[in-house]
Amino acid sequence: MPSIAFDNSYARLPARFFARLDPQPVAEPRLIRLNLPLAQELGLDPQALAGPDGVAMLAGNRMPAGAEPIAQAYAGHQFGGFVPQLGDGRAHLLGEVVDRAGRRRDIQLKGSGRTPFSRMGDGRAALGPVLREYIVSEAMAALGVPTSRALAAVATGETVWRETPLPGAVLTRVASSHIRVGTFQYFAVRGDTEALRILCEHARDRHYPEAETPLDFLRAACAAQARLVAQWMGLGFIHGVMNTDNCHVGGETIDYGPCAFMDAYHPETVFSSIDSYGRYAYVNQPQIAAWNLAQLASCLLPLIDPDEEAAIAAATEVVHGFAPEYQARWLERFAGKLGIGSPRPEDGELVTALLALMDRQGADFTRSFRGLADGSARAEFAAPDAFDAWQADWRARLAQEGREAGALAAALRAANPAFIPRNHRVEQAIAAASAGDFGPFERLVTVLACPFEDQPEAADLMASPEPHEVVEATFCGT
């Protein structure tokens, strides 16, 4: 078996934090893809992971020495409705490693079988959602967004039944932790203040060691979410299911289900097939993040101050600080996309004017911003005269910065990716893989590993979808 230096701090927490159990073996594990750079980053031996024993481990058939498989307990608001017990219904946290940079990382199997939290589910994952999470999470990492990572994808040789029979797979996921707002809610709804204190201290030590108090922890979590959501917005990324059980307290993007990237810019865009009322539409993501943080704050009240009114006042002040923090990060992000190195408050009007123009004309979000570097943005607008007028204002603003043309072009290229995981290309890769051809999947992962580089041979992956290629809805996969 691969030698892994596990140090499992979460498994040392009280027993009510999780259930101990092994993954369920699968019939015929076969490695689809191993993330070699990530394996090396974690201090793991890629050759051993790719061997028979390693693949058996990645499928959940065999456990290496030091692994302590657990399914974590948590609750959560799902589309606004509270569920007091959710938990890992198809995932097993094998353990934690300290990587080569000294960071503690979880190694988790997803699609690895039933747990006490499965709620009548089969505990399995279909190939399509596993490949989607692999593609998108690794693309997000390359784009510089805090995210869980994909270490490996393994085919199971078994059939998963959803609306139709589908090939099964297991994803090996790596994250700085799997602690969610819903983890705090699990203990808060039970009135377990002792567990809340233990969890807060554990999460603080993992994510915000500089935080001295629970209120400091809340403040740090709010700042991290503000930075994260501003990055999502700057990429046209729509998480799709921002339930509190999918909101990571360390500020990572986690639980890629019906996620998607916009092609044409429309702020009300929704892709998730289960988001009937647009709760998690692109434009709503900042407000939902604030709402989720308010739920975290309510859980922390007993730890903030024994005087409930004082605790509420202090926590409310912190949560209300999310909006200005997010606005500052949003302006910083979008001003950077326009090549503005020293943003001013009035630059927000320049950004929103461009976005409004893109919305009215259905311009492609990614291509329009990328095209600012080489002058091709104009071609994205059906009525380019309006863009010309905006461009004159933009150039006047840039002149005030006095940046040399070459440096400006480099800054624009560094802020605006050429490649994102376009929905139609992801769906095409999944369809091909389901038929046995993993070539499109491999190509997509390879190109997306360098999203800011010009790759002329992959120009087709930059293109907006043709009308018959447009993806109208994405699915959670559970």
C-alpha positions as a printed Julia matrix, in Angstrom:
478×3 Matrix{Float64}:
   0.0    0.0     0.0
   1.13   3.61   -0.53
   2.83   5.04    2.53
   0.92   8.1     3.75
   1.92  10.03    6.87
  -1.57  10.61    8.25
  -2.09  12.9    11.24
  -5.82  12.86   11.84
  -6.77  15.75   14.1
 -10.48  15.72   13.24
 -10.75  12.03   14.08
  -9.37  12.89   17.54
 -12.38  15.1    18.26
 -15.28  13.67   20.32
 -17.18  10.77   18.81
 -20.34  12.81   18.22
 -18.54  14.77   15.48
 -18.56  11.83   13.05
 -19.23   8.17   12.41
 -16.34   5.74   12.04
 -16.69   3.3     9.15
 -14.78   2.04    6.13
 -15.71   2.83    2.53
 -17.65   0.18    0.66
 -15.51  -1.75   -1.86
 -16.27  -1.52   -5.56
 -16.22  -4.26   -8.2
 -13.5   -3.3   -10.68
 -11.54  -0.16   -9.79
  -9.68   1.43  -12.69
  -7.69   4.65  -12.56
  -9.05   7.35  -14.85
  -6.67  10.11  -13.86
  -4.14  10.84  -11.14
  -3.17  14.44  -10.41
   0.62  14.04  -10.36
   1.54  17.62   -9.33
  -0.96  17.53   -6.46
   0.28  14.13   -5.3
   3.82  15.5    -5.17
   2.61  18.63   -3.39
   1.07  16.4    -0.72
   4.3   14.45   -0.32
   2.76  11.28   -1.79
   4.41   8.82   -4.16
   2.6    9.09   -7.53
   3.98   5.77   -8.73
   2.61   3.99   -5.68
  -0.76   5.71   -6.02
  -1.02   4.64   -9.66
  -0.17   1.02   -8.82
  -2.75  -1.68   -7.99
  -2.66  -1.06   -4.24
  -2.88   2.69   -4.73
  -5.88   2.41   -7.04
  -7.52   0.05   -4.55
  -7.09   2.74   -1.9
  -8.41   5.51   -4.18
 -11.49   3.38   -4.84
 -12.05   2.64   -1.16
 -11.3   -1.09   -1.44
  -8.25  -1.03    0.82
  -7.13   1.35    3.53
  -3.49   2.29    4.1
  -1.88   2.25    7.51
  -2.78   5.32    9.53
  -6.09   6.01    7.78
  -9.07   6.53   10.09
 -12.09   6.66    7.77
 -14.94   8.77    9.1
 -18.13  10.36    7.79
 -18.51  13.86    9.22
 -21.72  15.07   10.82
 -23.28  18.39    9.84
 -26.63  20.08    9.35
 -27.6   22.84    6.95
 -30.03  25.21    5.34
 -30.91  23.81    1.92
 -32.53  26.46   -0.28
 -33.51  28.28    2.92
 -35.07  25.29    4.69
 -33.22  23.93    7.71
 -32.32  20.23    7.94
 -30.92  19.34   11.41
 -28.98  16.31   10.2
 -27.23  15.93    6.87
 -23.62  14.74    7.06
 -21.39  12.87    4.63
 -23.87  10.61    2.91
 -21.47   9.35    0.25
 -18.03  10.44    1.42
 -15.33   9.14    3.74
 -12.57  11.31    5.15
  -9.57   8.97    5.14
  -7.34  11.3     7.12
  -5.14  14.37    7.06
  -1.63  14.98    5.82
   0.72  17.9     6.27
   1.92  18.81    2.79
   5.37  19.92    1.67
   4.47  23.56    2.43
   3.41  22.7     5.98
  -0.34  22.98    5.29
  -2.76  20.47    6.76
  -4.94  18.87    4.06
  -7.86  16.44    4.19
  -7.93  13.43    1.87
 -11.5   12.35    1.25
 -13.2    9.82   -1.01
 -16.47  10.93   -2.6
 -18.86   8.3    -3.94
 -17.39   5.7    -1.59
 -20.56   4.12   -0.25
 -23.33   4.46    2.31
 -22.87   6.01    5.72
 -25.24   6.65    8.64
 -25.95  10.02    6.98
 -27.0    8.64    3.58
 -30.73   9.26    4.1
 -31.73   6.32    1.86
 -29.18   7.28   -0.79
 -26.9    4.71   -2.39
 -23.7    6.47   -1.29
 -22.3    6.34   -4.81
 -21.31   8.85   -7.47
 -21.81   8.66  -11.21
 -18.93   9.23  -13.6
 -20.31  12.53  -14.94
 -20.38  14.47  -11.63
 -16.96  13.09  -10.69
 -15.44  14.31  -13.95
 -17.24  17.66  -13.64
 -15.79  18.21  -10.16
 -12.34  17.14  -11.32
 -12.42  19.52  -14.29
 -13.91  22.51  -12.52
 -12.08  22.29   -9.19
  -8.71  21.95  -10.91
  -9.59  24.81  -13.26
 -10.49  26.97  -10.27
  -7.15  26.18   -8.65
  -5.32  27.21  -11.82
  -7.41  30.41  -11.89
  -6.13  31.25   -8.41
  -9.4   30.65   -6.55
  -9.29  28.96   -3.11
 -10.81  25.54   -3.72
 -10.88  21.89   -2.88
  -8.73  19.89   -5.28
  -9.05  16.63   -7.21
  -6.31  14.11   -6.53
  -7.76  11.24   -8.56
 -10.77   9.88  -10.38
 -11.39   6.12  -10.41
 -13.99   4.15  -12.34
 -15.75   1.54  -10.21
 -16.92  -0.96  -12.82
 -20.39  -0.66  -11.3
 -23.64   0.92  -12.41
 -25.17   3.84  -10.55
 -28.9    4.3   -10.93
 -30.26   7.82  -11.23
 -32.92   8.63  -13.82
 -31.0    6.19  -16.03
 -28.21   3.67  -15.41
 -24.82   5.41  -15.35
 -21.21   4.29  -14.93
 -19.95   4.76  -11.38
 -16.81   6.51  -10.17
 -15.04   7.72   -7.02
 -13.35  11.1    -6.63
 -10.44  11.63   -4.26
 -10.83  15.15   -2.96
  -8.27  17.26   -1.1
  -9.24  20.28    0.99
  -7.85  22.41    3.8
 -10.69  20.91    5.84
 -14.29  19.89    5.32
 -15.68  22.15    8.07
 -18.81  23.94    6.96
 -21.22  26.45    8.41
 -23.51  23.44    8.64
 -21.02  21.7    10.93
 -21.56  24.48   13.48
 -25.31  24.33   12.91
 -25.33  20.61   13.72
 -24.23  21.3    17.28
 -26.04  24.63   17.71
 -29.45  23.1    16.99
 -28.68  20.46   19.64
 -27.69  23.06   22.19
 -24.26  21.44   22.49
 -22.18  24.45   23.52
 -19.25  22.28   24.53
 -19.03  20.81   21.02
 -19.36  24.28   19.5
 -16.41  25.48   21.57
 -14.31  22.47   20.57
 -15.24  22.89   16.9
 -14.54  26.63   16.92
 -11.11  26.1    18.45
 -10.32  23.33   15.98
 -11.48  25.38   12.97
  -9.6   28.43   14.24
  -6.37  26.47   14.62
  -6.72  25.1    11.08
  -7.78  28.23    9.26
  -7.26  31.38   11.29
  -4.63  30.76   13.98
  -4.27  34.51   14.47
  -7.91  34.72   15.68
  -7.89  35.03   19.45
 -11.64  34.89   20.11
 -14.75  33.37   18.51
 -15.64  36.87   17.32
 -12.24  37.14   15.65
 -12.93  33.77   14.02
 -16.24  35.05   12.67
 -14.57  38.21   11.38
 -11.89  36.18    9.58
 -14.5   33.86    8.05
 -16.47  36.88    6.77
 -13.38  38.38    5.18
 -12.47  35.07    3.53
 -15.96  34.66    2.07
 -15.88  38.24    0.75
 -12.63  37.55   -1.07
 -13.88  34.21   -2.39
 -17.23  35.4    -3.75
 -15.58  38.43   -5.37
 -13.32  35.98   -7.21
 -16.33  33.92   -8.3
 -18.04  37.02   -9.62
 -14.93  38.11  -11.49
 -14.92  34.8   -13.36
 -18.63  34.52  -14.08
 -18.75  31.44  -11.85
 -22.06  30.27  -10.43
 -21.76  27.78   -7.57
 -25.37  26.71   -7.97
 -26.05  25.34   -4.49
 -24.83  27.75   -1.82
 -26.51  25.91    1.04
 -24.9   26.39    4.45
 -23.64  22.81    4.33
 -21.68  23.8     1.21
 -20.25  26.98    2.74
 -16.68  26.29    3.87
 -15.6   28.25    6.95
 -12.03  28.47    5.65
 -13.12  30.33    2.51
 -12.62  27.57   -0.05
 -14.93  26.67   -2.91
 -16.25  23.22   -2.08
 -18.97  20.78   -3.16
 -19.13  21.31   -6.91
 -22.51  20.03   -7.98
 -24.6   21.98  -10.5
 -21.87  24.61  -10.85
 -21.3   26.43  -14.14
 -19.62  29.41  -15.78
 -21.59  32.0   -17.71
 -21.05  32.39  -21.42
 -23.11  35.47  -22.32
 -23.28  37.86  -19.4
 -26.69  38.02  -17.74
 -26.64  38.66  -13.98
 -29.82  36.68  -13.33
 -28.3   33.51  -14.81
 -29.18  30.24  -13.09
 -28.05  26.81  -14.24
 -28.91  24.49  -11.37
 -31.89  22.33  -12.24
 -33.03  22.37   -8.59
 -32.83  26.16   -8.15
 -36.38  26.81   -9.34
 -36.64  30.36   -7.97
 -33.11  31.62   -8.69
 -32.05  31.79   -5.04
 -28.44  31.09   -6.06
 -28.36  33.08   -9.32
 -25.08  34.78  -10.19
 -26.25  38.18   -8.98
 -27.49  36.78   -5.66
 -24.28  35.09   -4.57
 -22.93  37.96   -2.4
 -26.22  38.3    -0.5
 -26.42  34.54    0.03
 -22.86  34.49    1.35
 -23.84  37.16    3.88
 -26.94  35.16    4.81
 -24.85  32.04    5.37
 -22.43  33.99    7.54
 -25.36  35.23    9.64
 -26.22  31.58   10.3
 -22.64  30.97   11.41
 -22.82  34.02   13.67
 -25.98  32.73   15.32
 -24.2   29.46   16.13
 -21.3   31.29   17.75
 -23.4   33.53   20.03
 -22.93  31.4    23.2
 -19.16  31.55   22.64
 -18.98  35.28   21.91
 -20.52  36.59   25.12
 -22.6   35.06   27.96
 -24.86  38.12   27.67
 -27.04  37.2    24.68
 -27.86  40.8    23.75
 -24.19  41.76   23.82
 -23.31  38.69   21.75
 -25.97  39.53   19.15
 -24.81  43.13   18.9
 -21.17  42.14   18.45
 -21.9   39.4    15.91
 -24.31  41.61   13.96
 -21.67  44.3    13.62
 -19.22  41.76   12.18
 -21.74  40.3     9.72
 -22.78  43.78    8.61
 -19.12  44.36    7.8
 -19.31  41.72    5.07
 -21.02  44.01    2.54
 -18.4   46.8     2.51
 -15.61  44.21    2.59
 -17.15  42.41   -0.37
 -17.66  45.67   -2.29
 -14.0   46.55   -1.77
 -12.9   43.12   -3.0
 -15.33  43.27   -5.94
 -13.98  46.66   -7.01
 -10.41  45.46   -6.6
 -11.14  42.38   -8.7
 -13.04  44.08  -11.51
 -10.79  47.14  -11.64
  -7.91  44.72  -12.09
  -9.81  43.14  -14.98
  -9.82  46.59  -16.59
  -6.11  47.07  -15.99
  -6.61  49.62  -13.22
  -3.92  49.09  -10.62
  -5.05  51.71   -8.09
  -8.86  51.56   -7.95
 -10.95  54.56   -6.94
 -14.57  54.37   -5.75
 -15.78  55.96   -8.99
 -14.19  53.13  -10.99
 -17.18  51.03   -9.99
 -19.28  53.08  -12.41
 -16.92  52.23  -15.27
 -17.21  48.53  -14.4
 -20.98  48.52  -14.07
 -21.36  50.45  -17.33
 -19.45  47.73  -19.17
 -21.41  44.97  -17.46
 -24.71  46.64  -18.31
 -23.6   46.91  -21.94
 -22.62  43.26  -21.97
 -25.98  42.32  -20.46
 -27.97  44.28  -23.04
 -26.02  42.86  -25.96
 -25.45  39.33  -24.66
 -21.67  39.67  -24.92
 -19.56  36.75  -23.79
 -18.24  37.48  -20.29
 -14.85  35.78  -20.54
 -14.08  36.7   -24.14
 -15.06  40.34  -23.67
 -12.68  40.88  -20.77
  -9.88  38.86  -22.37
 -10.32  40.87  -25.56
  -9.49  44.13  -23.79
  -5.81  43.16  -24.0
  -5.65  42.79  -27.78
  -8.52  44.92  -29.02
 -10.79  42.0   -29.92
 -13.42  42.8   -27.26
 -15.33  45.03  -29.68
 -16.24  42.0   -31.79
 -18.22  40.53  -28.88
 -20.82  43.29  -29.08
 -23.66  43.15  -31.6
 -23.85  46.98  -31.68
 -20.22  47.99  -31.17
 -20.82  51.77  -31.24
 -21.94  51.65  -27.61
 -18.79  49.74  -26.73
 -16.71  52.37  -28.53
 -18.18  55.07  -26.31
 -17.42  53.08  -23.17
 -13.94  52.31  -24.45
 -13.17  56.01  -24.8
 -13.99  56.51  -21.11
 -11.91  53.47  -20.19
  -8.88  54.69  -22.11
  -9.18  58.1   -20.5
  -9.14  56.44  -17.08
  -6.13  54.31  -17.98
  -4.27  57.4   -19.15
  -4.5   58.69  -15.6
  -2.56  55.65  -14.41
   0.26  56.26  -16.86
   0.96  52.57  -17.36
   3.15  51.64  -20.33
   1.23  49.81  -23.08
   3.15  46.55  -22.76
   2.71  46.48  -18.99
  -1.01  47.21  -19.39
  -1.49  44.36  -21.86
   0.37  41.99  -19.54
  -1.79  43.06  -16.57
  -4.98  42.54  -18.57
  -3.88  39.08  -19.67
  -2.95  38.15  -16.11
  -6.35  39.24  -14.78
  -8.56  37.8   -17.52
  -8.34  34.13  -18.44
  -8.53  32.93  -21.99
  -9.96  29.59  -20.92
 -12.68  28.59  -18.48
 -14.52  25.26  -18.19
 -17.29  26.17  -20.6
 -20.43  24.21  -19.87
 -20.84  22.73  -23.32
 -17.23  21.52  -23.39
 -17.58  19.93  -19.95
 -20.76  18.17  -21.06
 -19.1   16.99  -24.27
 -16.15  15.6   -22.3
 -18.5   13.77  -19.93
 -20.54  12.33  -22.8
 -17.4   11.09  -24.55
 -16.02   9.57  -21.33
 -19.31   7.82  -20.64
 -18.91   6.19  -24.04
 -15.33   5.14  -23.21
 -13.38   8.03  -24.79
 -11.47  10.05  -22.19
  -9.54  12.08  -24.76
 -11.75  15.21  -24.55
 -11.6   15.08  -20.73
  -7.79  14.83  -20.76
  -7.49  17.65  -23.29
  -9.8   19.91  -21.32
  -7.95  19.32  -18.03
  -4.6   19.96  -19.72
  -5.67  23.23  -21.36
  -7.41  24.52  -18.23
  -4.23  24.01  -16.21
  -2.84  27.14  -17.97
  -5.93  29.35  -18.3
  -4.11  32.67  -18.77
  -1.81  31.48  -21.54
  -2.52  31.79  -25.25
  -2.94  28.28  -26.61
  -3.75  28.67  -30.33
  -4.17  24.93  -30.78
  -7.05  25.07  -28.27
  -8.87  28.07  -29.74
 -12.04  25.99  -30.05
 -12.19  25.75  -26.24
 -12.41  29.56  -26.04
 -15.44  29.74  -28.29
 -18.94  30.49  -27.06
 -21.39  27.64  -27.64
 -23.34  27.39  -30.85
 -27.13  27.59  -30.29
 -27.46  23.8   -30.31
 -24.61  23.47  -27.79
 -26.01  25.8   -25.12
 -26.38  24.09  -21.74
 -29.64  25.2   -20.15
 -29.39  23.28  -16.87
 -26.82  21.5   -14.73
 -27.52  18.74  -12.24
 -26.34  17.89   -8.75
 -25.68  14.22   -9.4
 -26.97  12.86   -6.09
